Amino acid sequence: MNRPRKIRQDENMQVAALKAMSMSQRWQAAQDLYTSARDLRGSMLRALHPDWPEQRVAEAVRECFHRD
C-alpha cells in the first residue's frame, strides 16, 4: 500500500530533522518522548479510575513500563 504524498513528505522532514540533531539532542528527544508516554498513561489511568489514590496510579504506570 502506498502512503499519500503528504505523509511521505512529513516522514522525510522528520528523518531530516533527526539527522540534523546531535546525539545528545536525539537522546534528550527520546527521554522527552518516554516521559510524555508515562504522563499520558498516568492521565488515562486517572480518567479510568478516579477513585485510585495517586500512589496506585504511579504503581500502575511503573508496571506498564517495567521490563522483565
HTML snippet that shows the backbone in 3Dmol.js (N, CA, C, O; Angstrom):
<script src="https://3Dmol.org/build/3Dmol-min.js"></script>
<div id="view" style="width:600px;height:400px;position:relative"></div>
<script>
const pdb = `
ATOM      1  N   MET A   1       0.839  -1.183   0.000  1.00  0.00           N
ATOM      2  CA  MET A   1       0.000   0.000   0.000  1.00  0.00           C
ATOM      3  C   MET A   1       0.883   1.247   0.000  1.00  0.00           C
ATOM      4  O   MET A   1       1.794   1.374   0.818  1.00  0.00           O
ATOM      5  N   ASN A   2       0.609   2.143  -0.907  1.00  0.00           N
ATOM      6  CA  ASN A   2       1.371   3.383  -0.987  1.00  0.00           C
ATOM      7  C   ASN A   2       0.821   4.413  -0.019  1.00  0.00           C
ATOM      8  O   ASN A   2      -0.390   4.560   0.147  1.00  0.00           O
ATOM      9  N   ARG A   3       1.741   5.120   0.613  1.00  0.00           N
ATOM     10  CA  ARG A   3       1.327   6.198   1.518  1.00  0.00           C
ATOM     11  C   ARG A   3       1.016   7.441   0.687  1.00  0.00           C
ATOM     12  O   ARG A   3       1.616   7.664  -0.364  1.00  0.00           O
ATOM     13  N   PRO A   4       0.088   8.233   1.164  1.00  0.00           N
ATOM     14  CA  PRO A   4      -0.171   9.506   0.474  1.00  0.00           C
ATOM     15  C   PRO A   4       1.084  10.367   0.448  1.00  0.00           C
ATOM     16  O   PRO A   4       1.929  10.280   1.339  1.00  0.00           O
ATOM     17  N   ARG A   5       1.195  11.181  -0.560  1.00  0.00           N
ATOM     18  CA  ARG A   5       2.383  12.017  -0.768  1.00  0.00           C
ATOM     19  C   ARG A   5       2.690  12.892   0.445  1.00  0.00           C
ATOM     20  O   ARG A   5       3.852  13.035   0.826  1.00  0.00           O
ATOM     21  N   LYS A   6       1.662  13.477   1.050  1.00  0.00           N
ATOM     22  CA  LYS A   6       1.856  14.360   2.208  1.00  0.00           C
ATOM     23  C   LYS A   6       2.519  13.612   3.361  1.00  0.00           C
ATOM     24  O   LYS A   6       3.398  14.156   4.029  1.00  0.00           O
ATOM     25  N   ILE A   7       2.104  12.371   3.598  1.00  0.00           N
ATOM     26  CA  ILE A   7       2.694  11.586   4.692  1.00  0.00           C
ATOM     27  C   ILE A   7       4.158  11.302   4.395  1.00  0.00           C
ATOM     28  O   ILE A   7       4.999  11.415   5.287  1.00  0.00           O
ATOM     29  N   ARG A   8       4.477  10.937   3.162  1.00  0.00           N
ATOM     30  CA  ARG A   8       5.875  10.690   2.799  1.00  0.00           C
ATOM     31  C   ARG A   8       6.713  11.946   2.987  1.00  0.00           C
ATOM     32  O   ARG A   8       7.848  11.868   3.457  1.00  0.00           O
ATOM     33  N   GLN A   9       6.168  13.098   2.629  1.00  0.00           N
ATOM     34  CA  GLN A   9       6.901  14.358   2.820  1.00  0.00           C
ATOM     35  C   GLN A   9       7.149  14.616   4.300  1.00  0.00           C
ATOM     36  O   GLN A   9       8.245  15.016   4.693  1.00  0.00           O
ATOM     37  N   ASP A  10       6.129  14.387   5.115  1.00  0.00           N
ATOM     38  CA  ASP A  10       6.275  14.588   6.560  1.00  0.00           C
ATOM     39  C   ASP A  10       7.327  13.647   7.137  1.00  0.00           C
ATOM     40  O   ASP A  10       8.146  14.056   7.960  1.00  0.00           O
ATOM     41  N   GLU A  11       7.305  12.391   6.705  1.00  0.00           N
ATOM     42  CA  GLU A  11       8.302  11.427   7.180  1.00  0.00           C
ATOM     43  C   GLU A  11       9.709  11.857   6.780  1.00  0.00           C
ATOM     44  O   GLU A  11      10.641  11.764   7.579  1.00  0.00           O
ATOM     45  N   ASN A  12       9.860  12.320   5.565  1.00  0.00           N
ATOM     46  CA  ASN A  12      11.170  12.786   5.100  1.00  0.00           C
ATOM     47  C   ASN A  12      11.652  13.980   5.915  1.00  0.00           C
ATOM     48  O   ASN A  12      12.840  14.090   6.217  1.00  0.00           O
ATOM     49  N   MET A  13      10.736  14.869   6.270  1.00  0.00           N
ATOM     50  CA  MET A  13      11.106  16.024   7.100  1.00  0.00           C
ATOM     51  C   MET A  13      11.533  15.569   8.493  1.00  0.00           C
ATOM     52  O   MET A  13      12.486  16.105   9.059  1.00  0.00           O
ATOM     53  N   GLN A  14      10.830  14.581   9.045  1.00  0.00           N
ATOM     54  CA  GLN A  14      11.195  14.061  10.368  1.00  0.00           C
ATOM     55  C   GLN A  14      12.574  13.412  10.330  1.00  0.00           C
ATOM     56  O   GLN A  14      13.384  13.625  11.232  1.00  0.00           O
ATOM     57  N   VAL A  15      12.841  12.633   9.310  1.00  0.00           N
ATOM     58  CA  VAL A  15      14.151  11.985   9.185  1.00  0.00           C
ATOM     59  C   VAL A  15      15.241  13.039   9.061  1.00  0.00           C
ATOM     60  O   VAL A  15      16.289  12.928   9.697  1.00  0.00           O
ATOM     61  N   ALA A  16      15.001  14.055   8.250  1.00  0.00           N
ATOM     62  CA  ALA A  16      15.994  15.118   8.074  1.00  0.00           C
ATOM     63  C   ALA A  16      16.244  15.849   9.397  1.00  0.00           C
ATOM     64  O   ALA A  16      17.385  16.172   9.726  1.00  0.00           O
ATOM     65  N   ALA A  17      15.182  16.105  10.145  1.00  0.00           N
ATOM     66  CA  ALA A  17      15.331  16.794  11.435  1.00  0.00           C
ATOM     67  C   ALA A  17      16.139  15.937  12.411  1.00  0.00           C
ATOM     68  O   ALA A  17      16.999  16.453  13.125  1.00  0.00           O
ATOM     69  N   LEU A  18      15.867  14.640  12.443  1.00  0.00           N
ATOM     70  CA  LEU A  18      16.618  13.752  13.336  1.00  0.00           C
ATOM     71  C   LEU A  18      18.085  13.662  12.934  1.00  0.00           C
ATOM     72  O   LEU A  18      18.966  13.653  13.794  1.00  0.00           O
ATOM     73  N   LYS A  19      18.350  13.597  11.646  1.00  0.00           N
ATOM     74  CA  LYS A  19      19.742  13.529  11.183  1.00  0.00           C
ATOM     75  C   LYS A  19      20.509  14.804  11.507  1.00  0.00           C
ATOM     76  O   LYS A  19      21.725  14.770  11.694  1.00  0.00           O
ATOM     77  N   ALA A  20      19.804  15.920  11.573  1.00  0.00           N
ATOM     78  CA  ALA A  20      20.450  17.198  11.868  1.00  0.00           C
ATOM     79  C   ALA A  20      20.765  17.359  13.355  1.00  0.00           C
ATOM     80  O   ALA A  20      21.551  18.229  13.731  1.00  0.00           O
ATOM     81  N   MET A  21      20.163  16.532  14.193  1.00  0.00           N
ATOM     82  CA  MET A  21      20.381  16.629  15.638  1.00  0.00           C
ATOM     83  C   MET A  21      21.693  15.964  16.037  1.00  0.00           C
ATOM     84  O   MET A  21      22.158  15.020  15.398  1.00  0.00           O
ATOM     85  N   SER A  22      22.269  16.482  17.105  1.00  0.00           N
ATOM     86  CA  SER A  22      23.430  15.814  17.697  1.00  0.00           C
ATOM     87  C   SER A  22      22.942  14.591  18.466  1.00  0.00           C
ATOM     88  O   SER A  22      21.747  14.440  18.717  1.00  0.00           O
ATOM     89  N   MET A  23      23.870  13.730  18.832  1.00  0.00           N
ATOM     90  CA  MET A  23      23.499  12.538  19.591  1.00  0.00           C
ATOM     91  C   MET A  23      22.835  12.915  20.914  1.00  0.00           C
ATOM     92  O   MET A  23      21.865  12.275  21.320  1.00  0.00           O
ATOM     93  N   SER A  24      23.342  13.938  21.586  1.00  0.00           N
ATOM     94  CA  SER A  24      22.744  14.337  22.865  1.00  0.00           C
ATOM     95  C   SER A  24      21.342  14.918  22.657  1.00  0.00           C
ATOM     96  O   SER A  24      20.469  14.738  23.505  1.00  0.00           O
ATOM     97  N   GLN A  25      21.121  15.608  21.545  1.00  0.00           N
ATOM     98  CA  GLN A  25      19.781  16.119  21.255  1.00  0.00           C
ATOM     99  C   GLN A  25      18.808  14.974  20.978  1.00  0.00           C
ATOM    100  O   GLN A  25      17.657  15.016  21.413  1.00  0.00           O
ATOM    101  N   ARG A  26      19.270  13.949  20.254  1.00  0.00           N
ATOM    102  CA  ARG A  26      18.421  12.788  19.988  1.00  0.00           C
ATOM    103  C   ARG A  26      18.111  12.048  21.286  1.00  0.00           C
ATOM    104  O   ARG A  26      16.987  11.593  21.496  1.00  0.00           O
ATOM    105  N   TRP A  27      19.116  11.930  22.156  1.00  0.00           N
ATOM    106  CA  TRP A  27      18.905  11.271  23.445  1.00  0.00           C
ATOM    107  C   TRP A  27      17.868  12.042  24.268  1.00  0.00           C
ATOM    108  O   TRP A  27      16.978  11.442  24.871  1.00  0.00           O
ATOM    109  N   GLN A  28      17.985  13.361  24.287  1.00  0.00           N
ATOM    110  CA  GLN A  28      17.027  14.183  25.029  1.00  0.00           C
ATOM    111  C   GLN A  28      15.621  14.042  24.439  1.00  0.00           C
ATOM    112  O   GLN A  28      14.643  13.967  25.183  1.00  0.00           O
ATOM    113  N   ALA A  29      15.517  14.007  23.118  1.00  0.00           N
ATOM    114  CA  ALA A  29      14.211  13.836  22.471  1.00  0.00           C
ATOM    115  C   ALA A  29      13.600  12.488  22.865  1.00  0.00           C
ATOM    116  O   ALA A  29      12.398  12.402  23.119  1.00  0.00           O
ATOM    117  N   ALA A  30      14.421  11.440  22.915  1.00  0.00           N
ATOM    118  CA  ALA A  30      13.932  10.124  23.314  1.00  0.00           C
ATOM    119  C   ALA A  30      13.461  10.136  24.764  1.00  0.00           C
ATOM    120  O   ALA A  30      12.420   9.564  25.086  1.00  0.00           O
ATOM    121  N   GLN A  31      14.220  10.783  25.629  1.00  0.00           N
ATOM    122  CA  GLN A  31      13.821  10.884  27.037  1.00  0.00           C
ATOM    123  C   GLN A  31      12.510  11.655  27.175  1.00  0.00           C
ATOM    124  O   GLN A  31      11.635  11.268  27.950  1.00  0.00           O
ATOM    125  N   ASP A  32      12.380  12.739  26.426  1.00  0.00           N
ATOM    126  CA  ASP A  32      11.150  13.538  26.468  1.00  0.00           C
ATOM    127  C   ASP A  32       9.944  12.717  26.001  1.00  0.00           C
ATOM    128  O   ASP A  32       8.861  12.807  26.580  1.00  0.00           O
ATOM    129  N   LEU A  33      10.142  11.916  24.950  1.00  0.00           N
ATOM    130  CA  LEU A  33       9.076  11.061  24.435  1.00  0.00           C
ATOM    131  C   LEU A  33       8.657  10.037  25.486  1.00  0.00           C
ATOM    132  O   LEU A  33       7.466   9.796  25.683  1.00  0.00           O
ATOM    133  N   TYR A  34       9.632   9.438  26.157  1.00  0.00           N
ATOM    134  CA  TYR A  34       9.365   8.445  27.196  1.00  0.00           C
ATOM    135  C   TYR A  34       8.586   9.083  28.350  1.00  0.00           C
ATOM    136  O   TYR A  34       7.613   8.511  28.843  1.00  0.00           O
ATOM    137  N   THR A  35       9.020  10.260  28.770  1.00  0.00           N
ATOM    138  CA  THR A  35       8.322  10.964  29.853  1.00  0.00           C
ATOM    139  C   THR A  35       6.893  11.295  29.449  1.00  0.00           C
ATOM    140  O   THR A  35       5.970  11.150  30.250  1.00  0.00           O
ATOM    141  N   SER A  36       6.708  11.737  28.211  1.00  0.00           N
ATOM    142  CA  SER A  36       5.357  12.040  27.724  1.00  0.00           C
ATOM    143  C   SER A  36       4.478  10.798  27.718  1.00  0.00           C
ATOM    144  O   SER A  36       3.303  10.862  28.081  1.00  0.00           O
ATOM    145  N   ALA A  37       5.045   9.667  27.304  1.00  0.00           N
ATOM    146  CA  ALA A  37       4.275   8.418  27.287  1.00  0.00           C
ATOM    147  C   ALA A  37       3.844   8.031  28.698  1.00  0.00           C
ATOM    148  O   ALA A  37       2.707   7.607  28.903  1.00  0.00           O
ATOM    149  N   ARG A  38       4.735   8.173  29.662  1.00  0.00           N
ATOM    150  CA  ARG A  38       4.389   7.854  31.051  1.00  0.00           C
ATOM    151  C   ARG A  38       3.316   8.813  31.572  1.00  0.00           C
ATOM    152  O   ARG A  38       2.381   8.391  32.253  1.00  0.00           O
ATOM    153  N   ASP A  39       3.452  10.105  31.252  1.00  0.00           N
ATOM    154  CA  ASP A  39       2.453  11.087  31.684  1.00  0.00           C
ATOM    155  C   ASP A  39       1.079  10.788  31.081  1.00  0.00           C
ATOM    156  O   ASP A  39       0.059  10.882  31.764  1.00  0.00           O
ATOM    157  N   LEU A  40       1.063  10.426  29.788  1.00  0.00           N
ATOM    158  CA  LEU A  40      -0.207  10.095  29.135  1.00  0.00           C
ATOM    159  C   LEU A  40      -0.842   8.856  29.750  1.00  0.00           C
ATOM    160  O   LEU A  40      -2.057   8.813  29.942  1.00  0.00           O
ATOM    161  N   ARG A  41      -0.034   7.854  30.060  1.00  0.00           N
ATOM    162  CA  ARG A  41      -0.562   6.638  30.691  1.00  0.00           C
ATOM    163  C   ARG A  41      -1.161   6.987  32.050  1.00  0.00           C
ATOM    164  O   ARG A  41      -2.240   6.505  32.396  1.00  0.00           O
ATOM    165  N   GLY A  42      -0.467   7.821  32.817  1.00  0.00           N
ATOM    166  CA  GLY A  42      -0.998   8.238  34.112  1.00  0.00           C
ATOM    167  C   GLY A  42      -2.313   8.993  33.971  1.00  0.00           C
ATOM    168  O   GLY A  42      -3.241   8.770  34.749  1.00  0.00           O
ATOM    169  N   SER A  43      -2.400   9.870  33.001  1.00  0.00           N
ATOM    170  CA  SER A  43      -3.642  10.619  32.770  1.00  0.00           C
ATOM    171  C   SER A  43      -4.789   9.692  32.396  1.00  0.00           C
ATOM    172  O   SER A  43      -5.915   9.862  32.864  1.00  0.00           O
ATOM    173  N   MET A  44      -4.494   8.707  31.548  1.00  0.00           N
ATOM    174  CA  MET A  44      -5.521   7.753  31.151  1.00  0.00           C
ATOM    175  C   MET A  44      -6.015   6.954  32.358  1.00  0.00           C
ATOM    176  O   MET A  44      -7.218   6.759  32.534  1.00  0.00           O
ATOM    177  N   LEU A  45      -5.074   6.494  33.187  1.00  0.00           N
ATOM    178  CA  LEU A  45      -5.461   5.709  34.360  1.00  0.00           C
ATOM    179  C   LEU A  45      -6.276   6.543  35.346  1.00  0.00           C
ATOM    180  O   LEU A  45      -7.223   6.038  35.950  1.00  0.00           O
ATOM    181  N   ARG A  46      -5.917   7.809  35.513  1.00  0.00           N
ATOM    182  CA  ARG A  46      -6.690   8.688  36.411  1.00  0.00           C
ATOM    183  C   ARG A  46      -8.113   8.867  35.889  1.00  0.00           C
ATOM    184  O   ARG A  46      -9.066   8.899  36.668  1.00  0.00           O
ATOM    185  N   ALA A  47      -8.252   8.986  34.559  1.00  0.00           N
ATOM    186  CA  ALA A  47      -9.583   9.152  33.974  1.00  0.00           C
ATOM    187  C   ALA A  47     -10.415   7.873  34.118  1.00  0.00           C
ATOM    188  O   ALA A  47     -11.617   7.928  34.381  1.00  0.00           O
ATOM    189  N   LEU A  48      -9.760   6.724  33.943  1.00  0.00           N
ATOM    190  CA  LEU A  48     -10.476   5.453  34.051  1.00  0.00           C
ATOM    191  C   LEU A  48     -10.783   5.062  35.489  1.00  0.00           C
ATOM    192  O   LEU A  48     -11.776   4.387  35.758  1.00  0.00           O
ATOM    193  N   HIS A  49      -9.932   5.484  36.404  1.00  0.00           N
ATOM    194  CA  HIS A  49     -10.059   5.094  37.816  1.00  0.00           C
ATOM    195  C   HIS A  49      -9.952   6.325  38.723  1.00  0.00           C
ATOM    196  O   HIS A  49      -8.958   6.485  39.432  1.00  0.00           O
ATOM    197  N   PRO A  50     -10.953   7.182  38.704  1.00  0.00           N
ATOM    198  CA  PRO A  50     -10.874   8.407  39.514  1.00  0.00           C
ATOM    199  C   PRO A  50     -10.801   8.141  41.014  1.00  0.00           C
ATOM    200  O   PRO A  50     -10.420   9.021  41.786  1.00  0.00           O
ATOM    201  N   ASP A  51     -11.162   6.934  41.425  1.00  0.00           N
ATOM    202  CA  ASP A  51     -11.123   6.595  42.846  1.00  0.00           C
ATOM    203  C   ASP A  51      -9.740   6.128  43.308  1.00  0.00           C
ATOM    204  O   ASP A  51      -9.506   6.002  44.510  1.00  0.00           O
ATOM    205  N   TRP A  52      -8.836   5.873  42.385  1.00  0.00           N
ATOM    206  CA  TRP A  52      -7.499   5.412  42.756  1.00  0.00           C
ATOM    207  C   TRP A  52      -6.694   6.546  43.390  1.00  0.00           C
ATOM    208  O   TRP A  52      -6.727   7.675  42.902  1.00  0.00           O
ATOM    209  N   PRO A  53      -5.976   6.256  44.466  1.00  0.00           N
ATOM    210  CA  PRO A  53      -5.052   7.258  45.005  1.00  0.00           C
ATOM    211  C   PRO A  53      -3.849   7.401  44.053  1.00  0.00           C
ATOM    212  O   PRO A  53      -3.575   6.513  43.246  1.00  0.00           O
ATOM    213  N   GLU A  54      -3.160   8.504  44.161  1.00  0.00           N
ATOM    214  CA  GLU A  54      -2.034   8.775  43.266  1.00  0.00           C
ATOM    215  C   GLU A  54      -0.964   7.686  43.335  1.00  0.00           C
ATOM    216  O   GLU A  54      -0.326   7.379  42.328  1.00  0.00           O
ATOM    217  N   GLN A  55      -0.768   7.110  44.502  1.00  0.00           N
ATOM    218  CA  GLN A  55       0.228   6.046  44.643  1.00  0.00           C
ATOM    219  C   GLN A  55      -0.133   4.842  43.777  1.00  0.00           C
ATOM    220  O   GLN A  55       0.747   4.233  43.168  1.00  0.00           O
ATOM    221  N   ARG A  56      -1.412   4.493  43.715  1.00  0.00           N
ATOM    222  CA  ARG A  56      -1.852   3.360  42.879  1.00  0.00           C
ATOM    223  C   ARG A  56      -1.645   3.673  41.400  1.00  0.00           C
ATOM    224  O   ARG A  56      -1.241   2.801  40.631  1.00  0.00           O
ATOM    225  N   VAL A  57      -1.920   4.911  41.001  1.00  0.00           N
ATOM    226  CA  VAL A  57      -1.696   5.319  39.610  1.00  0.00           C
ATOM    227  C   VAL A  57      -0.213   5.182  39.277  1.00  0.00           C
ATOM    228  O   VAL A  57       0.145   4.631  38.237  1.00  0.00           O
ATOM    229  N   ALA A  58       0.643   5.682  40.156  1.00  0.00           N
ATOM    230  CA  ALA A  58       2.088   5.615  39.920  1.00  0.00           C
ATOM    231  C   ALA A  58       2.556   4.164  39.820  1.00  0.00           C
ATOM    232  O   ALA A  58       3.404   3.842  38.988  1.00  0.00           O
ATOM    233  N   GLU A  59       2.011   3.293  40.662  1.00  0.00           N
ATOM    234  CA  GLU A  59       2.373   1.867  40.610  1.00  0.00           C
ATOM    235  C   GLU A  59       1.955   1.252  39.275  1.00  0.00           C
ATOM    236  O   GLU A  59       2.713   0.491  38.672  1.00  0.00           O
ATOM    237  N   ALA A  60       0.758   1.580  38.821  1.00  0.00           N
ATOM    238  CA  ALA A  60       0.255   1.024  37.564  1.00  0.00           C
ATOM    239  C   ALA A  60       1.092   1.513  36.378  1.00  0.00           C
ATOM    240  O   ALA A  60       1.347   0.759  35.439  1.00  0.00           O
ATOM    241  N   VAL A  61       1.515   2.769  36.427  1.00  0.00           N
ATOM    242  CA  VAL A  61       2.376   3.293  35.363  1.00  0.00           C
ATOM    243  C   VAL A  61       3.708   2.552  35.375  1.00  0.00           C
ATOM    244  O   VAL A  61       4.205   2.144  34.326  1.00  0.00           O
ATOM    245  N   ARG A  62       4.281   2.379  36.555  1.00  0.00           N
ATOM    246  CA  ARG A  62       5.550   1.633  36.658  1.00  0.00           C
ATOM    247  C   ARG A  62       5.402   0.218  36.113  1.00  0.00           C
ATOM    248  O   ARG A  62       6.270  -0.266  35.388  1.00  0.00           O
ATOM    249  N   GLU A  63       4.309  -0.439  36.460  1.00  0.00           N
ATOM    250  CA  GLU A  63       4.074  -1.802  35.981  1.00  0.00           C
ATOM    251  C   GLU A  63       3.999  -1.837  34.458  1.00  0.00           C
ATOM    252  O   GLU A  63       4.524  -2.751  33.823  1.00  0.00           O
ATOM    253  N   CYS A  64       3.356  -0.857  33.893  1.00  0.00           N
ATOM    254  CA  CYS A  64       3.207  -0.799  32.440  1.00  0.00           C
ATOM    255  C   CYS A  64       4.552  -0.665  31.741  1.00  0.00           C
ATOM    256  O   CYS A  64       4.760  -1.257  30.682  1.00  0.00           O
ATOM    257  N   PHE A  65       5.462   0.102  32.318  1.00  0.00           N
ATOM    258  CA  PHE A  65       6.742   0.376  31.678  1.00  0.00           C
ATOM    259  C   PHE A  65       7.885  -0.480  32.217  1.00  0.00           C
ATOM    260  O   PHE A  65       9.041  -0.304  31.831  1.00  0.00           O
ATOM    261  N   HIS A  66       7.552  -1.401  33.107  1.00  0.00           N
ATOM    262  CA  HIS A  66       8.578  -2.271  33.698  1.00  0.00           C
ATOM    263  C   HIS A  66       9.044  -3.294  32.673  1.00  0.00           C
ATOM    264  O   HIS A  66       8.242  -3.870  31.938  1.00  0.00           O
ATOM    265  N   ARG A  67      10.341  -3.506  32.640  1.00  0.00           N
ATOM    266  CA  ARG A  67      10.905  -4.524  31.763  1.00  0.00           C
ATOM    267  C   ARG A  67      11.171  -5.795  32.559  1.00  0.00           C
ATOM    268  O   ARG A  67      11.681  -5.743  33.678  1.00  0.00           O
ATOM    269  N   ASP A  68      10.829  -6.915  31.983  1.00  0.00           N
ATOM    270  CA  ASP A  68      11.131  -8.207  32.619  1.00  0.00           C
ATOM    271  C   ASP A  68      12.481  -8.697  32.182  1.00  0.00           C
ATOM    272  O   ASP A  68      12.916  -9.767  32.608  1.00  0.00           O
TER     273      ASP A  68
END
`;
const viewer = $3Dmol.createViewer("view");
viewer.addModel(pdb, "pdb");
viewer.setStyle({}, {cartoon: {color: "spectrum"}});
viewer.zoomTo();
viewer.render();
</script>
